[in-house]
Amino acid sequence: MTVFIVGLLSLAIWLELVLGHGGFWQTRDRDTAPFSTPAKAGEVGKLPSVVAVVPARDEADVIARSIGSLARQDYPGDFRIVLVDDNSSDGTADVARALRSQRVQVLSGAPLPAGWTGKLWAVSQGIEAAGAPDYLWLTDADIEHAPDTLATLVARAQVECRVLVSLMAKLRCDTLAERALVPAFVFFFQMLYPFARVNRRGRTAGAAGGCMLVRRDALERAGGIAAVRGALIDDCAVGALLKRQGPIWLGLTERSRSIRPYDTAGHVGAMIARSAYAQLGYSPVKLVGTVAGLGLVYWAPPLLAVFGAGWARWAGLAAWALMALAFQPMLRFYRRSPVWGVALPLIAAFYAGCTLWSAAQYYRGRGGMWKGRAQAARAA
């Protein structure tokens, strides 16, 4: 009887996730809708001014491509780029200066003060140097943008009166580790922050830090970047901050792509572990509940399907099928085989292990490790 109840619970959860929960799995929220911009109408002078702020720490291997893609934006309005070199040791600033773009200003970051994460402190310095543009484009040093990205962001922000427009940059998906684990990363993110709910009125808020266009005046009204200075999951913190000021939008894109390789399972695991325990508020109780919940949602269905009997087995099979079905749109977006949908329980087990690793690193004083900095202690 207990086994049957577990099967029914698993099936009920997946029915709710597939039929409700903002349709998170359908990948409908994308930046493919056309917008009429002032530039197309011959009104270039009315285009808002934009400053891109890029924090960078030891990014010499990718900075030329990312900053170069910003410098090549075909946005005809007032646009410039502020790169904040966060005490790099690999010549990141020199590589950026070698581009010799008149749009690019390179700043040397000040020492990190108490209470700030490294990235947000660099962003804060970049915003101060930006002056008073209409929009701030907050983007990462490992993101390469198509030439029309900024024009598309500004058009949506203006037409839909959004105070924040954010794109979930498409992650690399080339190696076996990336093919197995990266689509699930975005799938789980959408499960936590259903894009459809983010994009309409309500409490759900989120953003993707690789590409965020922010109205400067709205950010200032919200208290500025200093209001989230200790946030380890800084993009979603900014999303929540800005949604209190007005409508926001988050969607998938092919225009902005991550150029940072995560070519082994260890690299992907480190990326997940950097913020997994922060997502749980550094709570041991939530950690135990999360692992138990993962067991019910992801592991019970295949176990019941293989080892169960009678109605319990059928419930497990149905839940497993719904799970695999829900994963298909994301697999198509990343051009991966639909067979990976059947493997989602194993992928979820890997993510559970990364979450436990994240907690262990936190209690060892190495939580939120990034480029030699343990940032979770600051965030906590």
Secondary structure, DSSP 8 states (H G I E B T S, - for coil): -HHHHHHHHHHHHHHHHHHSGGGGGG---BTTS----TTTTT-GGGS--EEEEEEESS-TTTHHHHHHHHHT----SSEEEEEEE-S-SS-HHHHHHTT--TTEEEEE-----TT--HHHHHHHHHHHHH-S-SEEEEE-TTEEE-TTHHHHHHHHHHHTT-SEEEEEEE----SHHHHHHHHHHHHHHHHHS-HHHHTSSSS-----TTEEEEEHHHHHHTT-GGGGTT-SSHHHHHHHHHHTTS-EEEEEEEEEEE-----SHHHHHHHHHHHHHHHTTT-HHHHHHHHHHHIIIIIHHHHHHHH--HHHHHHHHHHHHHHHHHHHHHHHHTT--GGGGTTHHHHHHHHHHHHHHHHHHHHTT-TTEETTEE-HHHH-
